[in-house]
């Protein structure tokens, strides 16, 4: 059986000896698209323009709007009506053991997040965090599990604004240290003076050379305070918060403050 794949002969209209020419009349037809098809194509073009514009808007909003929304969240979290209720260390140090110190904060209405390890507790030490009044222990636990340095600016502002950390070390004598982020003072110098005033320390007890900038860039001031007949040494130091936590989006004026009282 034979198959003829070329069962249709081409039409020829001219011949010149052995050379024949194909019918070219089809190539001479007008190339204009029928109006009905042009209308349909116009609809497709319009639809594509709408879809493309929508996608472009979403991309621009994702790039530009996302940054604006993140900054707005930071500002909102910093504008919250929260109070620090910083511990006054000369008073805290008179409260006795760590359990009594912690209970004193709880009785005062503070939400305390205890991060003391078993080893620290066995050595007589304690690490506790006073949370902002509008942040639960569960939410704080989720954020701290990420690590403060890994938080977004909005998360960091939520967690740090209104909170402080108290460390008690009884391995050699007694040492208490409270640290917090200051978002209102504006400068490290102002933050140091604000902390001194908040703790009730007397700047007149600062010895010669007891104020300045240390080798790692902290602005500091030291002095002494008499607590129940025992003289303790206090030290207040501050540095830009960005030097402690590299979190883009937090205010450049934010300050990290540390207050220490030692015997």
C-alpha positions in Angstrom: 0.0 0.0 0.0 1.3 3.4 -0.9 0.5 6.6 0.9 0.5 9.8 -1.0 1.2 12.7 1.3 1.1 15.2 -1.5 -2.2 14.4 -2.9 -3.1 18.1 -3.6 -1.3 19.7 -6.4 -0.4 23.3 -6.3 -2.2 25.6 -8.7 0.0 27.2 -11.3 -1.1 30.1 -13.4 1.9 30.8 -15.4 4.6 28.8 -17.0 7.6 29.6 -19.0 9.0 26.4 -20.5 9.9 24.0 -17.7 9.5 26.8 -15.0 6.2 27.2 -13.4 5.1 30.0 -11.0 2.8 29.5 -8.0 -0.4 31.4 -7.7 0.5 34.6 -5.7 -3.0 36.0 -5.4 -3.3 35.0 -1.7 -0.3 37.2 -0.9 -2.0 40.1 -2.5 -4.9 40.1 -0.1 -5.2 43.0 2.3 -3.4 42.4 5.7 -5.9 44.4 7.8 -7.4 42.5 10.7 -11.2 42.1 10.7 -12.9 44.6 13.0 -14.4 41.9 15.2 -11.0 40.5 15.9 -9.5 43.9 16.5 -12.2 44.6 19.1 -11.3 41.3 20.9 -7.6 42.1 20.8 -8.3 45.6 22.2 -10.1 43.9 25.1 -7.1 41.7 25.7 -4.7 44.6 25.6 -6.9 46.6 28.1 -7.2 43.7 30.4 -3.4 43.2 30.3 -2.8 46.9 31.1 -5.1 46.7 34.1 -3.5 43.5 35.4 0.0 44.9 34.8 -0.9 48.2 36.6 -2.3 46.2 39.5 0.9 44.1 39.8 3.1 47.2 39.5 1.1 48.9 42.3 1.5 45.9 44.5 5.2 45.7 43.9 5.7 49.4 44.6 3.5 49.2 47.7 5.5 46.2 48.9 8.8 48.0 48.5 7.9 51.5 49.5 4.8 51.0 51.6 6.3 48.3 53.7 9.1 50.5 55.0 6.6 53.3 55.8 4.3 50.9 57.7 7.2 49.4 59.6 8.4 52.9 60.7 4.8 53.8 61.7 4.7 50.7 63.9 8.0 51.7 65.6 6.7 55.2 66.3 3.4 53.8 67.6 5.2 51.4 70.0 7.4 54.2 71.3 4.4 56.4 71.8 2.6 53.9 74.1 1.7 55.1 77.6 4.0 52.8 79.5 6.0 53.5 82.7 9.4 52.1 83.6 9.1 52.2 87.4 12.9 51.7 87.6 14.1 49.9 90.7 15.8 52.3 93.2 18.8 50.1 93.9 19.6 51.6 97.4 16.1 50.5 98.4 16.2 47.2 96.6 19.4 46.2 98.2 17.8 46.4 101.6 15.0 44.0 100.7 17.1 41.0 101.6 17.1 37.7 99.6 16.3 37.4 95.9 12.9 36.0 96.5 11.9 38.9 98.6 13.3 41.4 96.0 11.3 39.7 93.2 8.1 39.5 95.3 8.4 43.2 96.1 8.2 44.0 92.4 5.2 41.7 91.9 3.4 43.2 94.9 4.0 46.6 93.3 2.1 45.4 90.2 5.0 44.7 87.9 4.9 41.8 85.4 8.2 39.9 86.0 9.8 37.5 83.6 12.4 35.4 85.4 15.3 34.3 83.3 17.5 32.9 86.2 19.1 29.6 85.4 19.4 26.8 87.9 23.1 27.4 88.2 22.6 31.1 88.8 20.0 30.4 91.4 22.2 27.9 93.2 25.0 30.5 93.4 22.6 33.0 94.9 22.3 35.1 91.8 19.2 36.3 89.9 18.2 37.7 86.5 14.7 39.1 86.1 13.0 41.3 83.6 10.3 43.8 84.3 8.0 43.7 81.2 6.0 46.6 79.7 2.5 46.7 81.2 0.9 45.8 77.9 3.2 42.8 77.0 2.3 39.4 78.5 4.9 36.9 79.7 3.9 34.6 76.8 4.4 37.3 74.2 7.7 38.4 75.8 8.9 34.8 75.9 8.3 34.5 72.1 10.2 37.7 71.4 13.1 36.9 73.8 13.4 33.4 72.2 14.4 35.1 69.0 17.1 37.2 70.7 16.7 40.9 71.0 19.3 41.6 68.4 17.2 39.6 65.9 14.0 41.5 66.4 12.5 43.9 64.0 12.6 47.6 65.0 8.8 47.4 65.8 9.2 44.3 68.0 12.2 45.8 69.8 10.4 49.0 70.4 7.4 47.0 71.8 9.7 45.0 74.1 12.2 47.5 75.2 10.0 50.6 75.8 8.9 50.3 79.4 11.1 47.3 80.4 14.3 46.8 82.4 16.5 43.9 83.5 17.8 43.4 87.0 20.9 41.3 87.6 21.9 40.3 91.2 25.3 38.8 91.8 26.2 37.5 95.2 29.3 35.5 94.3 31.6 38.1 95.7 29.9 40.5 98.0 26.8 42.0 96.5 26.4 43.6 93.1 23.1 44.8 91.6 22.8 46.1 88.0 19.8 47.4 86.2 19.8 48.0 82.4 17.2 49.5 80.1 16.7 51.5 76.9 16.1 55.2 77.2 14.1 56.6 74.3 13.4 60.0 75.7 16.5 61.7 77.0 18.0 62.2 73.6 21.7 62.0 74.4 23.9 59.7 76.4 24.9 62.6 78.7 21.3 63.4 79.5 20.5 59.7 80.0 23.2 59.4 82.6 22.0 62.4 84.5 18.4 61.2 84.3 19.4 57.8 85.8 21.4 59.5 88.6 18.4 61.5 89.5 16.0 58.6 89.3 18.2 56.5 91.7 18.6 59.4 94.1 22.4 59.4 93.9 24.3 62.4 94.9 26.6 63.7 92.1 28.6 65.5 94.7 30.0 62.1 95.8 31.7 61.7 92.4 35.5 61.6 93.0 38.0 63.3 90.7 38.3 61.2 87.5 35.0 59.5 88.4 33.2 60.7 85.2 34.0 60.6 81.5 34.2 58.1 78.7 35.7 54.7 79.3 37.8 52.6 76.9 34.7 51.0 75.2 32.9 54.3 74.6 30.5 54.3 77.6 29.8 57.7 79.1 29.9 57.1 82.9 29.8 58.7 86.3 30.5 57.1 89.7 30.0 57.9 93.3 29.1 56.5 96.7 25.9 56.2 98.7 25.3 55.3 102.4 22.6 52.6 102.8 21.9 51.8 106.4 25.4 52.6 107.5 27.0 50.7 104.7 28.8 52.6 101.9 28.1 51.3 98.4 29.7 52.4 95.2 27.3 53.4 92.3 28.1 53.7 88.7 25.9 54.9 85.9 27.0 54.4 82.3 25.3 54.9 78.9 26.0 54.3 75.3 24.0 54.6 72.0 21.5 51.7 71.8 22.8 51.0 68.3 26.1 50.0 69.8 24.4 47.3 71.7 21.7 46.1 69.3 22.2 46.5 65.6 18.5 47.0 64.8 17.8 49.2 61.8 14.8 51.5 62.3 15.1 52.4 66.0 15.7 56.1 66.8 19.3 57.3 66.5 18.8 59.1 69.9 17.9 55.8 71.8 20.4 55.2 74.6 21.3 52.0 76.5 21.7 52.7 80.2 23.3 50.6 83.0 23.1 51.4 86.7 25.3 49.4 89.1 25.5 49.3 92.9 28.3 47.3 94.5 29.7 46.5 97.9 
